[in-house]
């Protein structure tokens, strides 16, 4: 019995050491799952993904959350964590650059130039809260560039993150909204409804940075995960979801 | 740590929350009283199912309620199609949408205390009223209602306080619109998410004090009535 028990215990410990806990920005949920599956197959390590808002992750990490790696929705939060000593200096890099899309669940509602914004016969335009979410801030920049902020603002419905903005539009409660291209793209094509992929020059680049957190320092699985995230294999998955790398 | 509160938007959220809780409580007292009366006195088979539906919000997570309200009140949902047909438009992202959601969400906190109070009266005072030739309606207003006053007090306080404390449902169907759906709990959440902890403390601390005082009042007032 004992002879069997001790190796088992060892195996359990070893498996635990080879696990990496990753906090993932909500907009990166689908690609992160896909990349994690490939990584597990490739390396034998286990990945535990947690999805949520970057601001919430920041507060949790500062208060002892057990994450090894943060895949943020912006580039400010990882930089801030690094400055405050909660992340490993020099481990930051941009794993994906997000693209913004004006999307409606109704086919033919959004034209491919976004002229629907000027015609303006909609009641609700969903955006992620610009104070909290980079995609929301980018949406406001786009409207400012089009000189439409003031006319459209009364019709804003603000979601707490980009996932909820997508939900408002997908359920039809908002006729259209600014969401992440990654949310409406399936296998390289628009999954449903109609969309205008916003030209990248209308807003600041939505750079999403990854960073190795203090808890993940020296963990082989955490370092392997960050390495894999930069690989061609991972990049192919990430671009297929509508991000640029 | 404590910066000055952001007065305009914070006070706007406080006023909106007060308005929402007041309207919701009034509506709940109006529609909750007959429901509670029926639940307290019926011998119908329907008592169980209706009581269970009223109590649902106690056990359901707000994400479930908010998600279904969004679908049911949306353009493809039955309520949404009715409100569009009636010319009201869609309810999500409006003040009245929040009222409808809050009425459902806070219903058990109003119905149950009133129901308990009605049940505690029993048959005898009403039978006595009947022998004095009071009509059932007369007996209800001049016997049952006054005797159930402690239940109404509890119901009013709990219904109001529970609506003030609502968060998940509002987050899911509100759309965070200043003056229409941005209530205090959402405003606090925004402050925390944006790392404005100082601003968050003002509102969060006020909520703590308010909730404590409300419950203190409730327990002191209802405690005194017991022999």
Interface residues (C-beta under 8 A of the other chain):
Chain A: X53 X55 X56 X58 X59 X123 X124 X126 X129 X131 X132 X156 X157 X158 X159 X160 X164 X167 X168 X171 X172 X173 X174
Chain B: X70 X71 X73 X74 X75 X76 X89 X90 X92 X93 X171 X172 X173 X175 X176 X177 X189 X190 X192 X193 X194 X195
